[in-house]
Amino acid sequence: MHAHTALLIVDVQHGFINPATAHIPPRVQALQHDYPLVIVTRFVNLPDSNYRRLIHWHRFAPGSSDIALSFVPRPDSVILDKPRYTCVDETFLAILDTHAIEEVHVCGINTDICVTKCAVDLFEAGRTPVVLAGYCASHAGSDFHEAALRILARFIGHDQIRW
């Protein structure tokens, strides 16, 4: 793998694992060893969040079993908790800058929500996102995964999706 490429593993957590996503943890477990930098996110649903207030979704509370990772990250992984769909913020971009990262390969759960949001935010931040389709899934099912990949191809470019 190119020295200026990082792997972003999005929200591969116990609360998102079901029959539609069960294949993802062993895939990302193996994939992470191919990259010089691995960043892993964990979604945490804070008590005052819009997830609770507007969509009445109360899972992934701080301290709940939902937030635990469903694979063993490399010991040198950067692990970021995030209270929103994306991890792309000033702190995240500073990590990329520190490691001279030009391209970020994105994988994880849910293709239709957090993976899409992270990839689009990377694109808008002037970075090169590459979504690894075979290493992504949606716990809402394959229809949502496939739809997200089609939308992502329009959002960030067909060549930015590794089918």
N, C-alpha and C positions, 0 to 999 in steps of 0.2 A: 504494500500500500504506500502511496505517496506520503512523504513526511509532512506535508502541509494539509493533510486530510484528517478529520476527526470523525468519530462515530457518536451520534446522539441516540441513546436508547430511551424512548419516551414511555413512562408509566407502565412498565411491565410489572404489575403489582397484583397481589393475591385477589383483591376485590374485582379485578377485571378479567380474571381467568374463568373461562367457561368452555364448552365444546368448540366454540368458534375461534377461541384464542389459545387453547391449550398447547398448540404446536409452537408458539412463539418463544416461551422461555428457553427451551433447549437450543433453538436456533440462535438467539442472541447470545446465549452463554458461549457458544462456539465462535460466533462471529467477532466478538469483542477482542479476541487475541490477534486479529489482523490489522489493528489500528494503533498508531502511536499515542493517540489520546482518546479516551472514552469518557463521555459525560452521560450520566444516568439521572433521569428525573423521577421524582415521586410526587404524585398529586396528593395534596392535603386540603380537605374541605373545611375551612375555618368556620367557627360558629356564626359569624356575622356575614357570611358570603351571599352573593346573589344566587349561587347554586341552591342554597337553602330557601332564600326569600322568593326568588322568581320562578324557579323550576321545581321547587319542593323536593330536592334531591339531598338527602342527609347522610349518605354513605361517605366513607373516607375521612371520618372525623379524626382529629389528632389523637394518637394513641390506639386507634382501632386496628384490628388485624387486616383490614382492607388495604392499608398503606404499605404493608411489608412487601419487599421485592420478591418476585417469583423465580429469581435466578440468583446466582452468586456473582456479583460484579468483580472484575479484576481488582486486586488490592490497591492499585494506583488510580482507580477510577475517581472522577470528580462526581460526587453525588449531590444533587440539588433538590431540595423540597420546593414545590411551587404551589401557590394557592390559586392558580388561574390556568387557563388552557395552554398558555405558552411559557417557555422558559427564556425566551429571547428578550433580554433586557440589558441594561448597561453592565451588570455584573457578568452575565454570560458572554457578552461581546468582549469584555476585558479578558476573560479566560482565553477566548479564541486569539485575541491579539497577543497575549503573553506567549502563546505557543506558535505564533505565526501561521494560524490555520486559515486557509483560503476556501476550502470546500468542506461541507459537513454532510455526511451520510446520515440520513434520518430513518429510524425504524422504531417499531413498538406498537403500542395500543393507545388509543383508538385511531385508526386511519382517518376516519371521518370527522374527528374533532381535534384532539391534541396534536397528532402527527401533522395534520393539515395546517393547523395554526402555527406550529413551530416552523414548518417548511416555508410558509408564506412570509412569516416574520423575518426569517433568514434572508429570503429573496429581497424583501423590502429594505433590509439593513445593508444591502450591497454584497452579501455573501452568496456563495454558490451552494444551494441545497440540492441533494440527490436523495430521493426517496427510494428506499430499497423495498419494493413491493412484496417480495417473498418473505420479508422479515417484519411485515406489518399485518394487523388484523383489527377487526372491530368486534367488540363483545355484543354488538347489536346484530351481527351476522355478516355473511359474505356479500350480500347485496349492498350494504352500507360501505364495506371495504372497497368493492369494485366501483361504486359510484364516486367515492372520494378520490380514487386514483384517476378517474376520468376528469374530474373537476380539477385536481392538482395539475394534470397535464396542460390544462388551459391556463391555470393560475401561474405556474412557474416554468412551463415548457415541457413538451413531450420528452425531450432528451434528458430532462432532469428526473425522469422516472425510470428506474432499472426494473424492467418487467421481468 
